């Protein structure tokens, strides 16, 4: 590597990383529990929807599998950032225990991946909102112009 410098952490930095790892582990465990609840909700919705008569005229009759599919998709998508957070927390704990700069670098790499995933997710969601809003405006404008004749 070029111009590699050794970085030493003072006790305040080590304590901050240790606390960060503990809270990250807590959040990761809560995330895994949330994922489990999403999967259970998807299974429950699938079972509940399967008990509905096929000829039902209810609004839910047309979207029987859609809701459970959305919950299952959300659980799958949510797994990766929670895993990254878990890996950061466990690797940081080990890195501080062994005072290993290399292990700290690996742990921080997982934290970077976690933040990158969340950032990209936010960009995607905002983009979808913008597309949805433009679509709604276009639909309303089309209906409005169609009603003027």
DRENKEGU-727033 format. One line per field, with one value per residue: residue number from 1; x, y, z of N, C-alpha, C in turn; residue in three letters. Coordinates in Angstrom, 1 decimal, padded with zeros to 4 digits. Example, Ala and Ser with C-alpha at 12.3 -4.5 7.8 and 13.67 -1.06 7.14 Angstrom:
2
resi <- [1:2]
nx <- [013.2:012.8]
ny <- [-005.7:-002.2]
nz <- [007.8:007.1]
cax <- [012.3:013.7]
cay <- [-004.5:-001.1]
caz <- [007.8:007.1]
cx <- [013.2:012.9]
cy <- [-003.3:000.0]
cz <- [007.8:007.9]
resn <- [ALA:SER]
***
This chain:
149
resi <- [1:2:3:4:5:6:7:8:9:10:11:12:13:14:15:16:17:18:19:20:21:22:23:24:25:26:27:28:29:30:31:32:33:34:35:36:37:38:39:40:41:42:43:44:45:46:47:48:49:50:51:52:53:54:55:56:57:58:59:60:61:62:63:64:65:66:67:68:69:70:71:72:73:74:75:76:77:78:79:80:81:82:83:84:85:86:87:88:89:90:91:92:93:94:95:96:97:98:99:100:101:102:103:104:105:106:107:108:109:110:111:112:113:114:115:116:117:118:119:120:121:122:123:124:125:126:127:128:129:130:131:132:133:134:135:136:137:138:139:140:141:142:143:144:145:146:147:148:149]
nx <- [000.8:000.3:001.8:001.0:-000.2:000.1:-002.6:-003.4:-005.7:-007.2:-008.3:-010.9:-011.8:-011.7:-013.6:-015.9:-016.2:-016.6:-019.0:-020.6:-020.5:-021.9:-024.5:-025.1:-025.2:-027.4:-029.4:-029.1:-030.0:-032.6:-033.4:-033.2:-035.2:-037.4:-037.4:-038.0:-040.7:-041.9:-041.7:-043.3:-045.7:-046.2:-046.6:-048.8:-050.7:-050.8:-052.0:-054.4:-055.6:-055.9:-058.0:-060.1:-063.0:-062.8:-064.4:-065.0:-066.2:-064.9:-062.6:-060.1:-060.0:-059.0:-056.3:-055.0:-052.5:-050.7:-050.2:-048.9:-046.7:-045.4:-044.6:-042.9:-040.9:-040.0:-038.9:-036.8:-035.2:-034.6:-032.9:-030.1:-028.9:-029.3:-027.7:-025.2:-024.9:-024.9:-022.5:-020.7:-020.9:-020.2:-017.6:-016.3:-016.3:-014.6:-012.3:-011.6:-011.2:-008.9:-007.2:-006.7:-005.9:-006.3:-008.6:-010.4:-010.6:-011.9:-014.3:-015.3:-015.6:-017.9:-019.7:-019.7:-020.8:-023.3:-024.3:-024.1:-025.9:-028.3:-028.4:-028.6:-031.0:-032.7:-032.5:-033.6:-036.3:-037.1:-037.0:-038.9:-041.2:-041.2:-041.7:-044.2:-045.7:-045.5:-046.8:-049.3:-050.1:-050.0:-052.0:-054.3:-054.3:-054.8:-057.4:-058.7:-058.5:-059.8:-062.4:-063.3:-064.4]
ny <- [-001.2:002.3:005.0:004.2:004.7:004.3:004.3:005.3:004.6:006.6:006.2:007.2:007.0:004.2:003.5:004.7:003.2:000.7:001.1:001.7:-000.7:-002.3:-001.2:-001.5:-004.2:-004.8:-003.4:-005.0:-007.5:-006.9:-006.3:-008.8:-010.1:-008.6:-009.2:-012.0:-011.7:-010.5:-012.5:-014.4:-013.0:-012.9:-015.6:-016.1:-014.3:-015.5:-018.0:-017.0:-015.7:-017.9:-019.2:-017.7:-017.5:-018.2:-016.9:-014.6:-011.3:-009.4:-006.6:-007.6:-010.0:-009.9:-009.5:-011.6:-013.0:-011.0:-009.2:-010.9:-011.6:-009.1:-008.6:-010.8:-010.2:-007.7:-008.7:-010.2:-008.3:-006.6:-008.2:-008.1:-005.5:-005.7:-007.9:-006.9:-005.0:-006.6:-008.1:-006.0:-005.3:-007.7:-008.2:-005.8:-006.0:-008.2:-007.2:-005.0:-006.5:-008.0:-006.0:-005.3:-003.7:-004.4:-006.0:-004.1:-002.5:-004.3:-004.6:-002.0:-001.8:-003.4:-001.8:000.4:-000.8:-001.3:001.3:002.3:000.6:001.4:004.1:003.9:002.6:004.5:006.4:005.0:004.7:007.4:008.0:006.3:007.4:010.0:009.2:008.0:010.2:011.9:010.3:010.2:012.9:013.1:011.3:012.4:014.9:013.9:012.8:015.0:016.6:015.0:015.1:017.5:017.7]
nz <- [000.0:-000.5:001.2:003.8:007.0:010.5:012.7:015.8:018.4:020.9:024.4:024.6:021.9:021.6:023.6:022.5:020.1:021.3:022.6:020.4:019.1:020.9:020.9:018.2:018.0:019.6:018.0:015.7:016.6:017.3:014.7:013.4:014.8:014.0:011.3:011.5:012.5:010.3:008.4:009.7:009.7:006.9:006.4:008.0:006.8:004.3:005.0:006.1:003.9:002.2:003.3:002.5:000.5:-003.0:-004.8:-003.6:-003.3:-002.0:-001.5:-000.9:-002.1:-004.7:-004.3:-003.0:-002.6:-002.8:-000.5:001.4:-000.1:-000.4:002.3:002.6:000.7:001.8:004.1:003.1:001.8:003.9:005.4:004.5:005.3:008.1:008.6:007.9:009.9:012.2:011.7:011.8:014.5:015.9:014.8:015.5:018.3:018.7:017.5:019.2:021.5:020.8:020.1:017.4:014.5:011.8:012.1:013.0:010.8:009.0:010.4:010.3:007.6:007.2:008.5:006.8:004.5:005.4:005.9:003.2:001.9:003.1:002.3:-000.5:-000.6:000.4:-001.7:-003.8:-002.8:-002.6:-005.3:-006.3:-005.1:-006.3:-009.0:-008.7:-007.8:-010.1:-011.9:-010.8:-011.0:-013.8:-014.4:-013.2:-014.6:-017.2:-016.9:-016.1:-018.4:-020.1:-019.2:-020.0:-022.5]
cax <- [000.0:001.1:001.6:000.2:000.1:-000.6:-003.5:-003.6:-006.9:-007.1:-009.3:-012.2:-012.2:-012.0:-014.8:-017.0:-016.3:-017.1:-020.4:-021.2:-020.7:-023.0:-025.8:-025.3:-025.6:-028.8:-030.2:-029.1:-030.8:-034.0:-033.7:-033.5:-036.5:-038.4:-037.5:-038.8:-042.1:-042.3:-041.9:-044.5:-046.9:-046.4:-047.2:-050.2:-051.5:-051.1:-053.0:-055.7:-056.1:-056.2:-059.3:-061.2:-063.5:-062.2:-065.4:-065.3:-066.2:-064.2:-061.5:-058.9:-060.1:-058.1:-054.8:-054.7:-051.1:-049.8:-049.7:-047.9:-045.5:-044.7:-044.0:-041.7:-039.9:-039.4:-038.0:-035.6:-034.4:-034.1:-031.9:-028.7:-028.4:-029.2:-026.5:-024.0:-024.8:-024.5:-021.1:-019.9:-020.9:-019.4:-016.2:-015.7:-016.1:-013.4:-011.2:-011.2:-010.7:-007.6:-006.5:-006.3:-006.2:-006.9:-010.0:-011.2:-010.8:-012.9:-015.6:-015.7:-016.1:-019.3:-020.5:-019.7:-021.7:-024.6:-024.7:-024.3:-027.2:-029.4:-028.4:-029.1:-032.4:-033.4:-032.5:-034.6:-037.6:-037.4:-037.2:-040.3:-042.2:-041.3:-042.3:-045.6:-046.3:-045.6:-047.8:-050.6:-050.4:-050.3:-053.3:-055.3:-054.4:-055.5:-058.8:-059.3:-058.7:-060.8:-063.8:-063.7:-065.0]
cay <- [000.0:003.5:005.9:003.6:005.2:003.6:005.1:004.8:005.1:006.9:005.5:007.8:006.4:002.8:003.4:005.0:002.0:-000.4:001.4:001.6:-002.1:-002.9:-000.7:-002.1:-005.6:-004.7:-003.1:-006.1:-008.6:-006.4:-006.4:-010.2:-010.4:-008.0:-010.1:-013.2:-011.3:-010.2:-013.8:-015.0:-012.3:-013.4:-017.0:-015.9:-013.7:-016.6:-018.9:-016.4:-015.5:-019.1:-019.6:-016.8:-018.1:-017.7:-016.1:-013.5:-010.0:-008.4:-006.0:-008.4:-011.2:-009.7:-009.4:-012.6:-013.3:-009.8:-008.7:-011.8:-011.5:-007.9:-008.8:-011.7:-009.4:-006.8:-009.5:-010.6:-007.0:-006.1:-009.1:-007.7:-004.5:-006.2:-008.8:-006.1:-004.4:-007.7:-008.4:-004.9:-005.3:-008.8:-008.0:-004.7:-006.5:-009.0:-006.3:-004.3:-007.5:-008.4:-004.7:-005.5:-002.6:-005.1:-006.4:-002.9:-002.1:-005.2:-004.3:-000.7:-002.1:-003.9:-000.6:001.2:-001.5:-001.1:002.7:002.4:-000.1:002.3:005.3:003.5:002.3:005.8:007.0:004.2:005.0:008.7:008.0:005.7:008.5:011.0:008.6:007.9:011.6:012.3:009.4:010.6:014.2:012.8:010.6:013.4:015.8:013.2:012.6:016.4:017.1:014.1:015.4:018.9:017.6]
caz <- [000.0:-000.6:002.3:004.9:008.3:011.7:013.4:017.2:019.0:022.3:025.1:024.2:020.6:021.9:024.3:021.6:019.3:022.1:022.8:019.1:018.8:021.7:020.4:016.9:018.2:020.0:016.8:014.8:017.1:017.1:013.3:013.1:015.4:013.1:010.1:011.8:012.6:008.9:007.8:010.3:009.2:005.5:006.5:008.6:005.8:003.3:005.6:006.3:002.6:001.6:003.8:001.9:-000.8:-004.3:-005.5:-002.8:-004.0:-001.2:-002.1:-000.6:-003.0:-005.9:-004.0:-002.0:-002.4:-002.9:000.8:002.0:-001.0:000.0:003.6:002.4:000.0:002.7:005.0:002.3:001.5:005.2:005.9:004.2:006.1:009.4:008.7:007.9:011.2:013.1:011.4:012.3:015.9:016.4:014.4:016.3:019.6:018.6:017.1:020.4:022.4:020.4:019.7:016.0:013.5:010.7:012.4:013.1:009.4:008.5:011.0:009.7:006.2:007.3:008.8:005.5:003.6:006.0:005.5:001.8:001.6:003.6:001.5:-001.8:-000.4:000.5:-003.0:-004.5:-002.3:-003.0:-006.7:-006.5:-004.7:-007.4:-010.2:-008.3:-007.8:-011.5:-012.5:-010.3:-011.6:-015.2:-014.5:-012.9:-015.7:-018.3:-016.5:-016.1:-019.8:-020.8:-018.8:-020.5:-023.8]
cx <- [000.9:000.8:000.8:000.7:-000.6:-001.4:-003.7:-004.9:-006.7:-008.3:-010.7:-012.7:-012.6:-013.3:-016.0:-017.2:-017.0:-018.6:-021.2:-021.5:-021.8:-024.3:-026.1:-025.7:-027.0:-029.7:-030.3:-030.0:-032.3:-034.4:-034.0:-034.8:-037.6:-038.5:-038.3:-040.3:-042.6:-042.6:-043.1:-045.8:-047.2:-047.1:-048.6:-051.1:-051.8:-052.1:-054.4:-056.4:-056.5:-057.6:-060.5:-061.7:-063.0:-063.2:-065.8:-065.3:-065.6:-063.0:-060.2:-058.9:-059.2:-056.6:-054.4:-053.3:-050.1:-049.3:-048.7:-046.6:-044.7:-044.0:-042.8:-040.6:-039.2:-038.5:-036.7:-034.6:-033.8:-033.0:-030.4:-028.2:-028.3:-028.0:-025.3:-023.8:-024.4:-023.0:-020.2:-019.8:-020.0:-017.9:-015.5:-015.4:-014.8:-012.2:-010.7:-010.6:-009.2:-006.7:-005.9:-006.8:-006.9:-008.3:-010.9:-011.5:-011.9:-014.3:-016.1:-016.2:-017.5:-020.2:-020.7:-020.8:-023.1:-025.2:-024.9:-025.6:-028.4:-029.5:-029.0:-030.6:-033.2:-033.5:-033.6:-036.0:-038.0:-037.7:-038.6:-041.4:-042.3:-042.0:-043.8:-046.3:-046.5:-046.7:-049.2:-051.0:-050.8:-051.7:-054.5:-055.4:-055.1:-057.0:-059.5:-059.5:-059.7:-062.3:-064.2:-064.4:-066.5]
cy <- [001.2:004.4:005.4:004.2:004.4:004.6:004.5:005.4:005.4:006.1:006.0:007.1:004.9:002.6:003.7:003.8:000.9:-000.2:001.3:000.1:-002.8:-002.5:-001.3:-003.5:-005.7:-004.4:-004.3:-007.2:-008.2:-006.5:-007.8:-010.6:-009.8:-008.7:-011.3:-012.9:-011.1:-011.6:-014.5:-014.3:-012.7:-014.7:-016.9:-015.3:-014.7:-017.5:-018.3:-016.1:-016.8:-019.6:-018.8:-017.6:-017.5:-016.8:-014.9:-012.2:-008.9:-007.8:-006.8:-009.6:-011.1:-009.7:-010.4:-012.8:-012.1:-009.3:-009.6:-011.8:-010.2:-008.0:-009.7:-011.0:-008.4:-007.5:-009.8:-009.4:-006.6:-007.0:-008.6:-006.6:-004.9:-007.1:-008.0:-005.4:-005.4:-008.0:-007.2:-005.0:-006.5:-008.7:-006.9:-005.2:-007.3:-008.2:-005.6:-005.3:-007.9:-007.2:-004.8:-004.4:-003.2:-005.5:-005.2:-002.4:-003.0:-004.9:-003.0:-000.9:-002.6:-002.7:000.3:000.5:-001.3:000.3:002.9:001.7:000.8:003.5:005.0:003.2:003.6:006.5:006.3:004.6:006.4:008.8:007.4:006.7:009.5:010.4:008.4:009.2:012.1:011.6:009.8:011.9:014.0:012.2:011.6:014.5:015.2:013.1:014.0:016.9:016.3:014.5:016.8:018.8:017.4]
cz <- [000.0:000.6:003.4:006.2:009.4:012.4:014.8:017.7:020.5:023.1:024.8:022.9:020.8:022.6:023.4:020.6:020.0:022.3:021.5:018.8:019.6:021.2:019.0:017.0:018.7:018.8:015.8:015.3:017.0:015.6:012.9:013.6:014.5:011.8:010.3:011.9:011.2:008.2:008.4:009.8:007.8:005.5:007.0:007.6:004.7:003.8:005.7:004.9:001.9:002.1:003.2:000.7:-002.0:-005.0:-004.7:-003.6:-003.1:-001.9:-002.0:-001.6:-004.2:-005.5:-002.9:-001.7:-002.3:-001.5:001.4:001.2:-000.7:001.3:003.4:001.7:000.9:003.7:004.3:002.1:002.8:005.8:005.7:005.1:007.6:009.6:008.7:009.3:012.3:012.9:011.9:013.8:016.5:016.0:015.2:017.7:019.7:018.3:018.4:021.4:022.1:020.0:018.3:015.1:012.3:010.9:012.5:011.7:008.8:009.1:010.5:008.3:006.2:007.6:007.6:004.6:004.1:005.6:004.0:001.3:001.9:002.7:000.1:-001.7:-000.3:-000.9:-003.9:-004.1:-002.7:-004.5:-007.0:-006.1:-005.8:-008.6:-009.9:-008.3:-009.2:-012.2:-012.0:-010.9:-013.1:-015.3:-014.2:-014.0:-016.9:-018.1:-016.6:-017.5:-020.5:-020.4:-019.3:-021.8:-023.7]
resn <- [UNK:UNK:UNK:UNK:UNK:UNK:UNK:UNK:UNK:UNK:UNK:UNK:UNK:UNK:UNK:UNK:UNK:UNK:UNK:UNK:UNK:UNK:UNK:UNK:UNK:UNK:UNK:UNK:UNK:UNK:UNK:UNK:UNK:UNK:UNK:UNK:UNK:UNK:UNK:UNK:UNK:UNK:UNK:UNK:UNK:UNK:UNK:UNK:UNK:UNK:UNK:UNK:UNK:UNK:UNK:UNK:UNK:UNK:UNK:UNK:UNK:UNK:UNK:UNK:UNK:UNK:UNK:UNK:UNK:UNK:UNK:UNK:UNK:UNK:UNK:UNK:UNK:UNK:UNK:UNK:UNK:UNK:UNK:UNK:UNK:UNK:UNK:UNK:UNK:UNK:UNK:UNK:UNK:UNK:UNK:UNK:UNK:UNK:UNK:UNK:UNK:UNK:UNK:UNK:UNK:UNK:UNK:UNK:UNK:UNK:UNK:UNK:UNK:UNK:UNK:UNK:UNK:UNK:UNK:UNK:UNK:UNK:UNK:UNK:UNK:UNK:UNK:UNK:UNK:UNK:UNK:UNK:UNK:UNK:UNK:UNK:UNK:UNK:UNK:UNK:UNK:UNK:UNK:UNK:UNK:UNK:UNK:UNK:UNK]
***
